[in-house]
Amino acid sequence: MQKISRESSPRVYLLGESAVVIESAAPATLACQRRIWWLAAALAHHPAVREVVPGMNNLTVLLRSDGFDPEEFLLVMQQCWAEGGAQELSPRLVEIPVDYGGETGPDLEEVARHCRLSVREVIQRHAVADYTVYFLGFQPGFAYLGGLDPLIATPRRAEPRLAVPAGSVGIGGTQTGIYPAVTPGGWQIIGHTPLALFDPAREPPTLLLPGDQVRFVRAGVHHD
């Protein structure tokens, strides 16, 4: 297992009475996320652990209620972080077909205006990048993707929509992602994919997993 360079010491703290969090300082980096994935895998089978929840720059560990002292587990996590390394991955490449613009990409032109680019330039920059799934959150199957071209980074909408359709591809700040199910949301919607991001009957139920590489493929472009 290859060690990665040591960063500033992360913050480790209790969350309630049965959870412990380890949190590294921003900004998020792929090296930090790899260490979090490694730590999640290393702790998943610890006798005191009920569940591990990787996040952006952080890992939450839920402990079993069988008398294990959460205060002691703070030291366990600190030691594992200091001694651990980056998880060795053979990432999957998942291609996501996207119809850009039109009724299912209503914010594409607004993103272009904000970024002072043409619609076609926004699409090209969004589709040419290679993305990494940093973590899953917000709703089942929602993958937060790192690797967005900073030239098309766009703030979230001032007024979130009450219902964003499943399969909507959006930009939220410096990240891009896909809505797995109908839900309220404030990301700038630039397109749509027909793929199901979450299916409880599938194993695993989520199409994307932490560490996956994602590439968007233009299936169609609709704009004035």
Protein Blocks (a to p, Z undefined) as FASTA:
>chain_A
ZZdddddddddddehjlbccddddddddfklmmmmmmmmmmmmmgckbmbdcddehiacd
dddfehpafklmmmmmmmmmmmmccdddddddddddddeehjllmmlmmmmmmnopafkl
mmmmmmmpccddfbgchiahiacdehiafklgccddfbdcfbdcehiacdehjaccddfb
dcddfbdcfbdcfbdfbdfkbccfbfbdghiacddddfbdcdZZ
